[in-house]
Amino acid sequence: RAVPPCCRYAATSTSSTVRHYRGTDSTSMFGRYGRWCRITRRRHGQKAPCNHGFFASSAEFSTSACSPRTDPAHLMQTLQTRHREHSNLRTTTRRIQSFSESSSIEDCTAQLIALKDEQTQALALLQNSTMEESSSSDEGTSESSIISMAENAQDILIQMEDYSGVSDDYSSMKLIDASSIGELRHTRNESLRPSALHYDCVISMFTNAASASLHCGRNGENIAQNSPYMAQRWLERMETLALEFQSGVQPTLESYHNTMKSYAFSSGEGQKSNRAAHHVQAIFDKLEQADHVEPTSREYRLLLQTWANSSSWRYAAYEATGVWMTMIRHFRRGIDDAGMEPTLEDSKTVLEAWSRADNKNAARRAQNILSSMENSFFGKKSTIRPDLDCYRLVLRTMAGSRFPNAGDDIPKIFKSMDELGVFPDTDCFDAAIETLRNGAKLSKPENADKYAKAAENMLTKMEREKDRSSAANIEPTAKTYTNVIEALSIRKTKKASEIADSLLRKMEDASVSNKLMAPSKGSYLGVIKTFGNAATKTSFVRANDILQRMIAQYVAGNNAAKPDKCTYHAVIKACISSTGALQSDDKRKEALRLAISTVQDMKGDPATRPNSYSYLQLLRCAVRLLPAGDEREKALSSIFRNCVRDGCVDQEVIREYHSAVSDDCFQKTVIRSASTYNGTKSLPESWTKNLGYSVLVQGEDGKASRKRNPVISIYGEAIPSTVYSNHKMRRLWAKANQKLLRGGRR
């Protein structure tokens, strides 16, 4: 028996029984007969059928070798029984049309057109209805009727092929018993040979079925799963018939367009949208190679939108840009298509694809597209003028860039907006400030101050535009102030710290009436850093005041302002940076006491318990603030004992402590308590118990009986061991580090 060509896409079962494919389109002829043929061939150890419609005769299946469960007749009966059991899924009864030698081509054409019109009306009703107006059951009914009409039209076309003799030389999708085959060969009606009109009608109806998936929610996935493949199957049939001159059938432009559109409708999310874009591209390539038809702006625009909506953000934007540039070249060469010039919406679609692209060159590519639009408009080569959305998308793309010099082009972009009479809104200013903040953080120290100053000036311009302009809605947000504060934290001036503090107070005052203006953890952390970088006599006091205000905000209900370890560490660093400005010993001791109390406050919350870095900063604070002598050694020993008690002694802590105290003090506090590991003096295991990692250690019996922390010598060197090497390798192979092992690829 001939194997349907759709079996490549139909669901199959590898078990001994036939499993019914779930979904409302499960009773389609393609799915049922494709499964039967593939299962039967697999049972006899034969190769699965290909996907181009090449078929084997029924003689390949030996009936004598068939068991009751693998007998084709038994399988067919089982499938028909399952079909009857699931017939209640459809409210529109499938009426298989009856044909005879007296049937006319006009009757078939009228039936197809009537089904298409009925399906179009059902689709329009489905598109106009909303989830509130219709229940889920009504939605499933509309969905079933739309796919049923497409399958009814397909049945008509299949029988037209069978009775006209087309299936003699090619494939037949209708499964008939052996007696019917002989009878059918004597019952021919050449006038029933389908034309391109009939194939286009069926393809269009499957496209409508795929379109219904956009309005059917969960059930729409079942429609979208097979409808595009059905449309492509009939397109391939038309291409095959076109090779025979006598057939008179050639794929039309509508054939290619509707097949492309069916895949575009079924794109969905994730990997589905990626596959859909590749399918649409493949069909478009075949359209370009065709001799009798050429793609129009409609096909180019559909391809562009499909690529732009694809989930392959790494290269989808490149493909969309290539289609956009091809449309421009065709327009400038005078292609006879009035709509070939990319519209403003087409350009926005490409820019939006670059704003989502995971590509380091995304900002530069988006700027090139915008520059091309500006040059074409100013050069009077095009009437398309970039609007606010275009500039907003470009600025957002620049904000996501990790290039430090991306902010150099911001003045040029705002100048172009002024020349075109485009007023920037809040999103434009926010994206520009975020870009400048990234430049301040990522640039070298000599350039960081320039970007921080530019971010401050951009905020000033934003506030000035707010008072001057009534056409655009400009209002600084909490994100705006936070980005400016983080940019100012790079500058090492007292003025920058005062400006940052004033912006923070603005946010705190505005949050009383508007909760959206409440400062976040980043806002407070940025201000603390600005005071630490200012390095004035009162920097550590002001930094602690900011921390206390942050705690008060969190207690008042602002969960976004919850302090973390980085916040406490910033206060300790502010104490260290104040060393040069503090002349008296009393002020220095006050700064040290503040640093110690900060570490003690960290112990009040399990989420902020001090770690090895906390004690490392505290040791450095004591070294910088206290003069050499017994007092400093006593303070360092006390800090180190607390670190030992908390089990946070790592390599950097022991090195810092060893370089800061005398040999006698180091002998008493470290060497006397050291143990021996492989002949080397090492730190006791209890000193490193809370470093956050441990390795398996073999016991005396040779089994991995317990865990211990990495072995560190008394001078801060990791003692090499097979166990520790295996531990590091296991960490490298952890899921979180797979990107590192793959060389950064995803």
C-alpha positions in Angstrom: 0.0 0.0 0.0 1.2 3.5 -0.8 2.7 5.4 2.1 1.5 9.0 2.5 4.2 11.6 2.1 3.1 13.4 5.3 4.4 10.6 7.5 7.5 12.5 8.0 5.5 14.9 10.2 2.8 12.6 11.5 3.1 11.2 15.1 4.2 7.6 15.3 4.1 5.0 17.9 7.0 2.6 18.7 4.9 0.3 21.0 3.1 -2.8 19.8 -0.2 -1.0 19.8 -1.3 2.1 17.9 -1.6 5.1 20.2 -4.0 7.8 19.3 -2.3 11.1 18.7 -3.7 13.7 21.1 -5.2 16.9 19.7 -8.1 18.0 17.7 -6.4 17.4 14.4 -5.5 13.8 15.3 -8.1 12.3 13.0 -6.7 13.9 9.8 -6.1 11.5 7.0 -2.4 12.4 6.9 -1.8 11.5 10.6 -3.9 8.2 10.6 -2.5 6.7 7.4 1.0 8.0 7.9 1.2 6.2 11.2 -0.3 3.0 9.8 2.3 2.8 7.1 5.3 3.7 9.2 4.4 1.3 12.0 3.8 -1.5 9.5 7.1 -1.0 7.7 8.9 -0.8 11.0 7.4 -4.1 12.2 8.9 -5.8 9.1 12.3 -4.2 9.6 12.0 -2.0 6.5 13.3 1.5 6.2 10.8 4.3 7.0 9.3 6.1 4.0 10.9 9.3 2.8 9.2 12.6 2.9 9.0 13.3 -0.8 6.1 11.1 -1.7 7.9 8.0 -3.0 5.9 5.0 -2.2 6.1 1.2 -2.0 3.6 -1.2 -3.3 1.4 -3.3 -1.1 3.3 -6.3 -2.2 6.2 -5.3 0.1 4.1 -6.3 3.1 3.9 -10.0 3.5 0.5 -10.9 4.9 1.7 -14.3 6.0 4.2 -12.7 8.3 1.7 -10.4 10.0 0.5 -11.1 13.4 -3.1 -10.2 14.5 -1.7 -7.0 16.0 0.5 -6.0 13.0 -1.9 -7.1 10.3 -2.5 -4.0 8.2 -6.2 -4.7 8.1 -6.3 -5.0 11.9 -4.4 -1.8 12.3 -6.7 0.0 9.9 -9.7 -1.3 11.8 -8.2 -0.1 15.1 -7.5 3.4 13.7 -11.1 3.6 12.3 -12.4 2.6 15.7 -10.3 5.3 17.4 -11.6 7.8 14.9 -15.2 7.1 15.8 -14.4 7.3 19.5 -13.0 10.8 19.1 -15.6 12.1 16.7 -17.3 14.0 19.6 -14.3 16.4 19.5 -15.8 18.0 16.4 -19.1 19.8 16.2 -18.9 20.0 12.4 -19.4 16.5 11.0 -16.9 15.5 8.4 -18.8 14.7 5.2 -16.7 12.8 2.8 -18.0 13.7 -0.6 -19.0 11.0 -2.9 -17.7 11.0 -6.4 -18.5 9.0 -9.6 -17.7 9.2 -13.2 -20.7 11.5 -13.6 -19.2 14.1 -11.2 -18.1 17.4 -12.9 -15.2 19.7 -12.2 -17.7 22.5 -11.7 -19.3 20.7 -8.8 -15.9 20.1 -7.1 -14.9 23.7 -7.6 -18.2 24.9 -6.1 -17.8 22.7 -3.1 -14.2 23.8 -2.5 -15.2 27.5 -2.8 -18.2 27.0 -0.5 -16.0 25.4 2.1 -13.4 28.1 1.9 -16.0 30.8 2.3 -17.5 29.1 5.2 -14.1 28.7 6.8 -13.3 32.3 6.2 -16.5 33.4 8.0 -15.7 31.0 11.0 -12.2 32.4 11.2 -13.5 36.0 11.2 -15.9 35.2 14.1 -13.1 33.6 16.0 -10.8 36.6 15.5 -13.5 39.0 16.6 -14.5 37.1 19.7 -12.6 37.5 23.0 -11.9 35.2 25.9 -14.4 37.1 28.1 -17.2 36.8 25.5 -16.7 33.1 24.7 -16.1 30.1 26.9 -13.3 27.6 26.3 -15.8 25.1 24.9 -17.0 27.6 22.3 -13.4 28.3 21.4 -12.7 24.5 20.9 -15.8 24.2 18.7 -14.7 27.0 16.4 -11.2 25.6 16.3 -12.5 22.1 15.4 -14.8 23.4 12.7 -12.0 25.4 11.0 -9.6 22.4 10.8 -12.5 20.2 9.8 -13.3 22.4 6.8 -9.7 22.3 5.7 -9.7 18.5 5.9 -13.0 18.2 4.0 -11.5 20.3 1.2 -8.4 18.1 1.3 -10.6 15.0 0.9 -12.3 16.5 -2.1 -8.9 17.2 -3.7 -7.6 13.7 -2.9 -10.6 12.1 -4.6 -10.3 14.4 -7.6 -6.7 13.2 -8.0 -7.8 9.5 -7.6 -10.7 9.6 -10.1 -8.8 11.7 -12.6 -5.8 9.4 -12.6 -3.3 11.8 -11.1 -2.5 9.3 -8.4 -1.6 6.7 -10.9 1.7 8.3 -11.7 2.1 10.0 -8.3 1.0 9.4 -4.8 -2.5 8.9 -3.5 -3.5 10.1 0.0 -6.6 8.0 0.1 -6.4 4.6 1.6 -8.7 2.1 -0.3 -8.8 -1.6 -0.1 -7.5 -3.8 -2.9 -10.9 -4.4 -4.5 -11.6 -0.7 -4.7 -8.2 -0.1 -6.5 -9.1 -2.4 -9.4 -12.6 -0.9 -9.6 -11.2 2.7 -9.5 -8.9 2.0 -12.5 -11.9 1.2 -14.6 -13.7 4.3 -13.4 -11.9 7.4 -14.7 -13.1 10.9 -15.2 -10.4 13.0 -16.8 -12.4 16.2 -16.4 -11.9 15.9 -12.6 -8.2 16.6 -13.0 -7.5 19.4 -10.4 -6.0 22.7 -11.5 -3.9 25.2 -9.7 -7.0 26.8 -8.4 -8.0 23.7 -6.5 -4.6 23.3 -5.0 -4.4 27.0 -4.0 -7.8 26.7 -2.3 -6.7 23.8 -0.1 -3.4 25.5 0.7 -5.2 28.6 1.7 -7.6 26.7 4.0 -4.7 25.1 5.8 -3.2 28.6 6.2 -6.5 29.7 7.7 -6.3 26.8 10.1 -2.8 27.9 11.1 -4.0 31.4 11.6 -6.7 30.2 14.0 -3.9 29.0 16.3 -3.2 32.6 17.2 -6.7 32.9 18.7 -7.2 29.5 20.3 -4.8 29.6 23.3 -3.8 26.1 24.4 -5.7 24.2 21.8 -4.2 26.4 19.0 -0.9 24.5 19.4 -2.5 21.4 17.9 -3.7 23.2 14.9 -0.4 24.9 14.3 1.5 21.6 14.5 0.4 20.0 11.3 -1.4 22.7 9.2 1.9 24.3 7.8 3.2 20.8 6.9 0.0 20.0 5.0 0.2 23.3 3.1 3.8 22.6 2.2 2.9 19.0 1.1 0.4 20.4 -1.4 2.9 23.0 -2.6 5.4 20.2 -3.2 2.7 18.3 -5.2 2.2 21.4 -7.4 5.9 21.7 -8.0 6.1 18.0 -9.0 3.1 18.3 -11.4 4.7 21.4 -12.9 7.6 19.2 -14.2 5.0 17.5 -16.4 3.9 19.9 -19.1 0.6 18.1 -19.8 -0.6 18.6 -16.2 -1.2 22.3 -16.7 -0.5 22.9 -13.0 2.1 25.3 -11.7 2.6 26.9 -8.2 1.3 30.4 -8.2 2.5 33.3 -6.1 -0.4 32.7 -3.7 0.7 29.1 -3.3 4.1 30.2 -2.0 2.8 33.1 0.0 0.1 31.1 1.8 2.6 28.4 2.7 5.0 30.9 4.0 2.2 32.5 6.0 1.1 29.2 7.5 4.6 28.7 9.0 4.6 32.3 10.2 1.3 31.8 12.0 2.6 28.7 13.7 5.9 30.2 14.9 4.9 30.4 18.6 7.7 30.8 21.1 11.1 29.3 21.7 12.5 26.7 19.3 9.2 26.7 17.3 9.7 30.3 16.1 13.3 29.4 15.1 12.2 26.5 13.0 9.4 28.5 11.4 11.8 31.2 10.3 14.0 28.6 8.6 10.9 27.0 6.9 9.8 30.4 5.6 13.3 31.2 4.3 13.4 27.8 2.5 10.1 28.4 0.7 11.1 32.0 -0.1 14.4 30.6 -1.7 12.3 28.3 -3.9 10.1 31.2 -4.9 13.2 33.2 -6.0 14.4 30.3 -8.1 11.0 29.8 -9.8 10.9 31.0 -13.5 7.2 31.9 -13.8 6.7 33.9 -10.6 8.8 36.4 -8.6 8.6 37.5 -5.0 6.9 40.8 -4.3 7.1 43.2 -1.4 4.4 41.1 0.4 6.7 38.1 0.5 9.8 40.1 1.5 7.8 41.8 4.3 6.5 38.4 5.6 10.0 37.0 5.6 11.4 40.0 7.4 8.7 39.8 10.2 9.2 36.1 10.6 13.0 36.5 11.1 12.5 39.5 13.4 10.1 37.5 15.6 12.4 34.4 15.7 13.9 33.2 19.0 17.3 32.9 17.4 18.3 36.3 18.6 22.0 35.7 17.9 21.6 35.8 14.1 17.9 36.5 13.4 18.5 40.2 13.5 21.2 39.7 10.8 18.8 37.9 8.6 16.1 40.5 9.1 18.6 43.3 8.3 19.6 41.4 5.1 16.0 41.3 3.9 15.5 45.0 4.8 18.6 45.9 2.8 17.5 43.8 -0.2 14.2 45.6 -0.3 16.1 48.9 -0.4 18.3 47.8 -3.2 15.3 46.6 -5.3 13.5 49.9 -4.7 16.5 51.9 -5.8 17.0 49.8 -8.9 13.4 50.6 -10.0 11.8 47.2 -9.4 8.2 47.4 -10.7 6.7 47.1 -7.2 5.3 50.2 -5.6 5.5 48.7 -2.1 9.1 47.4 -2.3 10.4 50.4 -0.3 10.6 49.4 3.4 8.0 51.2 5.4 8.5 52.8 8.8 7.1 49.8 10.5 9.5 47.5 8.6 12.4 49.6 9.9 11.0 49.5 13.4 10.7 45.7 13.2 14.4 45.4 12.3 15.5 47.8 15.0 13.4 45.9 17.6 15.1 42.7 16.5 18.5 44.3 17.2 17.3 45.6 20.6 16.7 41.9 21.6 19.8 40.5 19.9 22.4 38.8 22.0 25.2 40.3 20.0 28.0 42.6 20.9 27.7 44.5 17.6 23.9 45.1 18.1 24.3 48.8 19.0 26.5 49.6 16.0 24.1 47.7 13.6 21.1 49.6 15.0 22.9 52.9 14.6 23.8 52.1 11.0 20.2 51.4 10.2 19.1 54.6 11.8 21.8 56.6 9.9 20.7 55.0 6.7 17.1 56.1 7.3 18.3 59.7 8.2 20.5 60.0 5.1 17.7 58.8 2.8 15.3 61.3 4.3 17.6 64.2 4.3 18.9 63.3 0.8 15.3 63.2 -0.4 15.7 59.6 -1.6 12.8 58.6 0.7 9.8 60.1 2.4 10.2 57.8 5.4 11.2 59.9 8.4 12.5 58.2 11.6 10.1 58.8 14.5 10.4 58.6 18.2 10.1 54.8 18.3 13.1 54.5 16.1 15.3 56.6 18.3 14.0 54.9 21.4 14.8 51.4 20.1 18.3 52.5 19.1 19.0 54.0 22.5 17.7 50.9 24.2 20.0 48.8 22.1 22.9 51.1 23.1 22.0 50.8 26.8 22.3 47.0 26.5 25.8 47.2 24.9 28.8 46.4 26.9 31.2 48.6 24.8 32.6 51.4 27.0 32.5 53.9 24.2 28.9 53.3 23.1 27.9 56.6 24.8 30.0 58.7 22.4 27.2 58.8 19.8 24.5 59.9 22.2 25.0 63.7 21.5 24.8 63.0 17.8 21.5 61.1 18.2 19.9 63.8 20.2 21.0 66.4 17.7 19.4 64.4 14.9 16.2 64.3 17.0 16.2 68.1 17.3 16.7 68.5 13.5 13.8 66.3 12.8 11.6 67.9 15.4 11.3 64.7 17.5 11.0 65.3 21.2 12.6 62.6 23.4 10.6 61.0 26.1 11.4 59.4 29.5 12.5 56.1 27.9 15.0 57.9 25.6 16.6 59.8 28.5 16.7 56.7 30.7 18.3 54.6 28.0 20.9 57.4 27.3 21.7 57.8 31.0 22.1 54.0 31.4 24.4 53.9 28.4 26.6 56.7 30.0 26.5 54.8 33.3 27.9 51.7 31.6 30.6 53.8 29.9 31.6 55.2 33.3 31.8 51.7 34.8 33.5 50.0 31.9 35.9 52.7 30.8 39.5 53.3 31.9 39.8 55.7 34.9 40.8 58.6 32.6 37.6 58.3 30.6 35.2 57.2 33.4 34.9 60.7 34.8 33.9 62.0 31.3 30.9 59.6 31.1 29.9 60.2 34.7 29.8 64.0 34.0 27.8 63.4 30.8 25.2 61.3 32.8 24.8 64.2 35.2 24.4 66.7 32.4 21.8 64.4 30.7 19.7 64.4 33.9 19.9 68.2 34.0 18.7 68.3 30.4 15.9 65.9 31.2 14.7 68.1 34.0 14.9 71.2 31.8 12.9 69.5 29.0 10.3 68.4 31.6 9.6 72.1 32.4 9.9 73.3 28.8 8.1 70.7 26.7 4.4 69.9 26.8 4.4 67.6 23.7 6.3 64.8 25.3 5.8 63.1 28.7 9.1 63.5 30.5 9.4 62.5 34.1 12.5 61.2 35.9 11.9 57.9 37.5 13.7 55.9 40.3 15.6 54.1 37.6 16.8 57.5 36.2 18.2 58.7 39.5 19.7 55.4 40.4 21.6 55.2 37.1 23.0 58.8 37.6 24.0 57.9 41.2 25.8 54.8 40.0 27.6 56.9 37.4 28.6 59.5 40.0 30.0 56.7 42.2 32.9 56.5 39.8 33.9 60.2 40.4 36.3 60.8 43.3 35.1 64.3 44.3 33.2 65.7 47.2 30.8 67.5 44.9 29.8 64.2 43.3 29.0 62.7 46.7 26.8 65.7 47.6 24.9 65.5 44.3 24.3 61.8 44.7 23.0 62.4 48.3 20.7 65.1 47.0 19.3 62.8 44.3 18.7 60.1 47.0 16.8 62.5 49.2 14.6 63.4 46.2 13.7 59.8 45.8 13.0 59.4 49.5 10.7 62.5 49.5 8.9 61.5 46.3 8.3 57.9 47.6 6.0 59.2 50.3 3.3 60.0 47.7 4.6 57.7 44.9 5.8 54.2 45.8 7.3 53.8 42.4 9.9 56.4 43.3 11.2 54.5 46.3 15.0 54.0 46.2 16.4 50.6 45.8 19.5 48.8 47.1 21.5 50.1 44.1 20.6 53.7 45.0 21.9 53.5 48.5 24.9 51.5 47.5 25.9 54.0 44.9 25.7 56.9 47.4 27.8 55.0 49.9 30.4 54.4 47.2 30.5 58.1 46.3 31.3 59.0 49.9 33.9 56.3 50.1 35.6 57.6 46.9 35.4 61.2 48.1 37.8 60.3 50.9 37.0 63.3 53.1 37.2 63.6 56.9 33.5 62.8 57.3 33.1 60.2 54.5 32.9 57.2 56.8 30.3 59.0 59.0 28.2 60.0 56.0 28.4 56.5 54.6 27.1 55.1 57.8 24.3 57.6 57.9 23.2 56.4 54.4 23.3 52.8 55.7 21.1 53.7 58.6 18.6 55.4 56.3 18.6 52.3 54.1 17.8 50.1 57.1 15.0 52.5 58.1 13.5 52.3 54.6 13.6 48.5 54.7 11.9 48.4 58.1 9.3 50.8 56.8 8.3 48.3 54.1 10.6 49.0 51.2 11.8 45.5 50.4 13.9 46.7 47.5 16.1 48.6 50.0 17.2 45.5 52.0 20.9 45.8 52.8 23.2 43.0 51.7 26.9 42.2 52.2 28.0 44.5 49.5 26.4 47.4 51.3 28.2 46.7 54.6 31.5 46.2 52.8 31.1 49.6 51.1 30.8 51.2 54.5 34.0 49.4 55.7 35.8 50.6 52.5 34.7 54.2 53.3 36.4 53.9 56.7 39.6 52.7 54.9 39.5 55.5 52.3 39.2 58.2 55.1 42.7 57.4 56.4 44.5 60.1 54.5 42.0 62.9 55.5 42.0 61.9 59.2 44.8 63.7 61.0 44.1 62.9 64.7 44.4 59.4 66.2 41.0 59.8 67.9 39.2 60.2 64.5 41.1 57.1 63.1 40.1 55.0 66.1 36.5 56.2 65.6 36.6 55.0 62.0 38.0 51.6 63.1 35.3 51.3 65.8 32.7 52.0 63.1 34.1 49.3 60.9 34.1 46.8 63.7 30.5 47.6 64.7 29.5 47.3 61.0 30.8 43.7 61.0 29.0 43.0 64.2 25.8 44.3 62.7 26.2 41.9 59.8 25.8 39.0 62.2 22.3 40.0 63.0 20.9 38.5 59.8 21.8 35.1 58.4 21.8 36.5 54.9 24.5 39.0 55.7 26.7 37.1 58.0 30.4 38.2 57.6 32.5 36.1 55.2 36.2 35.9 54.6 36.1 39.2 52.5 34.5 41.0 55.5 37.3 40.1 57.8 39.9 40.8 55.1 38.6 44.4 54.8 38.5 44.7 58.6 42.2 43.7 58.8 43.1 46.2 56.2 41.1 48.9 58.0 43.1 48.2 61.2 46.4 48.3 59.4 45.6 51.6 57.7 44.0 53.4 60.7 46.3 52.3 63.6 50.0 53.0 63.8 52.5 50.1 64.1 52.8 48.9 67.6 51.3 46.7 70.3 47.9 48.4 70.0 47.6 47.5 66.3 48.8 44.0 66.9 46.3 43.5 69.7 43.5 44.7 67.4 44.6 42.5 64.5 44.8 39.5 66.8 41.3 40.1 68.1 39.9 40.4 64.5 41.7 37.3 63.5 40.4 35.3 66.4 36.8 36.3 65.4 37.6 35.2 61.9 38.8 31.8 63.2 35.8 31.5 65.4 33.5 32.0 62.3 35.6 29.5 60.2 36.3 32.2 57.5 40.1 32.0 57.2 41.0 31.8 53.5 44.3 32.3 51.7 44.0 36.1 51.5 43.1 36.5 55.1 46.1 34.5 56.4 48.4 36.3 54.0 47.2 39.7 55.2 47.5 38.7 58.8 50.9 37.3 58.4 52.2 40.5 56.7 50.7 42.8 59.4 51.8 41.1 62.7 55.2 40.3 64.1 56.7 36.8 63.8 56.2 36.2 67.5 52.5 37.0 67.3 52.1 34.9 64.2 53.9 32.0 66.0 51.5 32.2 69.0 48.3 32.6 67.1 48.8 30.4 64.0 51.9 28.1 63.9 51.2 26.6 67.4 47.7 25.6 66.4 48.7 24.3 62.9 48.4 20.7 61.9 50.5 18.7 59.4 49.2 17.5 56.0 51.6 15.6 53.7 54.5 17.0 55.6 53.4 20.6 55.4 52.1 22.9 58.2 48.4 23.6 57.4 45.6 25.4 59.0 43.1 23.4 61.2 40.0 22.3 59.4 37.7 24.3 61.8 39.3 27.6 60.6 38.0 27.1 57.1 34.8 25.3 57.7 32.5 28.2 56.5 34.3 29.1 53.3 31.4 27.7 51.3 33.0 24.6 49.7 34.4 21.2 50.8 35.9 18.1 49.2 35.7 14.4 49.9 38.6 13.0 51.9 39.5 9.3 51.9 39.5 7.6 55.2 42.0 5.1 56.5 40.1 2.3 54.9 40.4 3.9 51.5 36.8 4.9 51.3 35.4 8.5 51.0 34.0 8.6 54.5 33.8 12.3 55.2 34.3 15.9 53.9 36.9 18.4 54.7 37.7 21.9 53.5 40.6 22.6 51.1 43.9 22.4 52.8 45.7 25.7 53.2 49.2 26.1 54.5 50.0 28.5 57.3 51.5 30.9 54.7 48.4 31.0 52.5 49.2 28.5 49.9 46.8 25.7 48.8 48.4 22.4 49.4 47.9 20.3 46.2 46.2 17.0 46.5 44.3 14.6 44.3 41.2 15.1 46.3 41.2 18.9 45.9 42.0 18.6 42.2 39.0 16.3 41.7 36.9 18.8 43.6 37.9 21.7 41.4 37.2 19.6 38.3 33.7 18.8 39.6 33.1 22.5 40.1 34.2 23.2 36.6 31.8 20.6 35.2 28.9 22.0 37.2 26.0 23.3 35.2 26.7 26.9 36.1 30.2 26.7 34.5 29.4 24.9 31.3 29.6 28.1 29.3 33.2 28.5 30.6 34.2 25.0 29.4 32.6 25.6 26.0 34.7 28.6 25.4 31.9 31.1 26.0 29.5 29.6 23.4 25.9 28.9 24.3 
